[in-house]
Amino acid sequence: MKLRILALLAALLMGAAAPAIAQTAPRAPSMAEEMEVQALLRGSQIQGRITIPDDRAATLIQPVGREWRDFHNYTLAWVGGVAVLGMLAILTVFRLTKGRIPIEGGRSGRTLLRFNVLERGNHWMVASTFIILALSGLNLTFGRHILLPIVGPEAFTAISQWGKYAHMGQIRA
């Protein structure tokens, strides 16, 4: 009896000490398979099989979508970056050349009410909306390239999600 228990314990210890059978790692696609996938992606459309009556739903990838993505990621980013930096340069040059524009007769010391409370409230509502749209639009266009390396993926995700909701007016619980 003792011999059987010792043999069982020895077998258990040997089984625990033996290396586990490694799972087979997924193999990398061959060059031919990769070229076939690239050729398929360069094609006009990629169609799938569907069981609903809407044939348009079978289109999985459209060239128009790829063209928009390329435009958004490259052309729009460059043109937008040049426009934003160019406008900042123009405003800086204007401020440096013109400076503060003085009042001809100087300050009188009196204060005039130019806009009432409703007009000032409307002005700041529109101004804050513009600032939110401007910042969220800049984040949608340039955030991945500029903000993501600075704040990290988790913070960038939260910032982008709230910016998208604010930009598109889709706040959902």
C-alpha positions in Angstrom: 0.0 0.0 0.0 2.8 2.4 0.9 4.6 1.6 -2.3 1.5 2.4 -4.3 1.1 5.8 -2.5 4.7 6.6 -3.0 4.5 5.6 -6.7 1.4 7.8 -7.1 3.1 10.8 -5.4 6.2 10.3 -7.6 4.0 10.2 -10.7 2.2 13.4 -9.6 5.5 15.2 -8.8 7.0 14.2 -12.2 3.8 15.3 -14.0 3.9 18.7 -12.2 7.6 19.1 -12.9 7.3 18.2 -16.6 7.0 21.1 -19.0 3.5 21.8 -20.2 2.8 21.1 -23.8 3.3 24.4 -25.5 0.4 25.8 -27.5 1.1 26.2 -31.1 1.5 29.9 -31.9 -0.4 31.2 -34.9 1.8 31.2 -37.9 2.7 34.4 -39.7 1.1 34.7 -43.1 3.4 33.9 -46.0 4.5 36.5 -48.4 2.1 35.2 -51.0 -0.9 35.4 -48.6 0.1 38.9 -47.6 0.3 40.0 -51.3 -3.1 38.4 -52.0 -4.7 40.3 -49.1 -3.0 43.6 -50.3 -4.3 43.0 -53.8 -7.8 42.3 -52.5 -7.7 45.5 -50.4 -6.6 47.6 -53.5 -9.6 46.3 -55.5 -12.8 48.2 -56.1 -15.1 46.8 -53.4 -15.1 43.9 -50.9 -18.4 42.1 -50.9 -19.7 39.8 -48.2 -22.6 37.3 -48.1 -25.8 38.5 -46.4 -29.2 37.0 -45.7 -31.2 40.3 -45.5 -32.8 41.8 -48.6 -30.6 44.9 -48.6 -27.9 44.2 -51.1 -26.0 47.4 -50.2 -25.3 45.9 -46.7 -23.0 43.3 -48.3 -20.4 45.9 -49.2 -17.8 45.6 -46.5 -15.1 47.9 -47.8 -15.6 50.7 -50.3 -12.9 52.7 -52.1 -14.7 55.9 -51.2 -14.1 55.1 -47.5 -10.4 54.5 -48.1 -10.1 57.7 -50.1 -11.8 59.6 -47.3 -9.5 58.0 -44.7 -6.5 58.9 -46.7 -7.7 62.5 -47.2 -8.5 62.9 -43.5 -5.3 61.4 -42.2 -2.9 63.0 -44.7 -4.2 65.9 -46.8 -6.5 67.4 -44.3 -3.9 67.2 -41.5 -1.3 69.0 -43.6 -3.7 71.6 -45.0 -5.3 72.2 -41.6 -1.9 72.4 -39.9 -0.6 74.9 -42.4 -3.9 76.9 -42.1 -3.8 77.0 -38.3 -0.1 77.8 -38.0 -0.4 80.3 -40.9 -3.2 82.2 -39.2 -1.2 82.3 -35.9 1.7 83.7 -37.8 -0.4 86.3 -39.5 -1.9 87.4 -36.2 1.5 87.5 -34.6 2.9 89.6 -37.4 -0.1 92.0 -37.2 0.3 92.4 -33.5 4.0 93.0 -33.7 3.7 95.6 -36.5 0.5 97.5 -35.4 0.8 97.0 -31.6 -2.1 98.5 -29.5 -4.2 100.9 -31.4 -4.5 104.1 -29.2 -7.6 106.1 -28.6 -7.3 109.5 -30.4 -8.5 111.7 -27.6 -7.1 109.5 -24.8 -9.2 107.9 -22.0 -12.0 110.1 -20.6 -12.4 108.2 -17.4 -16.1 107.5 -18.0 -17.6 104.1 -18.6 -20.3 103.6 -21.2 -22.7 100.6 -21.2 -22.4 99.3 -24.7 -24.2 96.0 -24.4 -26.9 94.9 -22.0 -26.8 91.7 -19.9 -28.7 89.6 -22.5 -26.3 90.6 -25.3 -23.2 89.9 -23.2 -24.6 86.5 -22.1 -25.4 85.7 -25.7 -21.9 86.7 -26.7 -20.2 84.5 -24.1 -22.5 81.6 -24.9 -21.5 81.8 -28.6 -17.8 82.3 -27.7 -17.7 79.3 -25.4 -19.4 77.2 -28.0 -16.9 78.3 -30.6 -14.0 77.5 -28.2 -15.4 74.0 -27.5 -15.9 73.3 -31.2 -12.5 74.6 -32.1 -10.7 72.6 -29.4 -12.6 69.4 -30.1 -12.2 69.8 -33.9 -8.5 70.3 -33.5 -8.4 67.2 -31.3 -10.3 65.2 -33.9 -7.9 66.2 -36.6 -4.5 66.5 -34.9 -5.0 64.8 -31.5 -3.6 61.4 -32.4 -0.4 63.0 -33.7 0.1 65.7 -31.0 -2.0 65.0 -27.9 -1.7 61.2 -27.6 2.1 61.1 -27.1 1.8 63.8 -24.4 -1.1 62.5 -22.3 -1.0 58.8 -23.0 -3.7 56.4 -24.4 -6.1 56.3 -21.4 -6.3 60.1 -21.0 -6.4 60.7 -24.7 -9.4 58.2 -25.0 -11.4 60.1 -22.3 -10.5 63.5 -23.8 -11.4 62.4 -27.3 -14.7 60.8 -26.3 -15.9 63.9 -24.4 -14.6 66.1 -27.2 -16.5 64.0 -29.8 -19.7 64.3 -27.7 -19.3 68.0 -27.3 -18.4 68.6 -30.9 -21.2 66.5 -32.4 -23.8 67.2 -29.6 -24.3 63.5 -28.8 -24.0 63.3 -25.0 -25.5 60.0 -24.0 -25.7 58.3 -20.6 
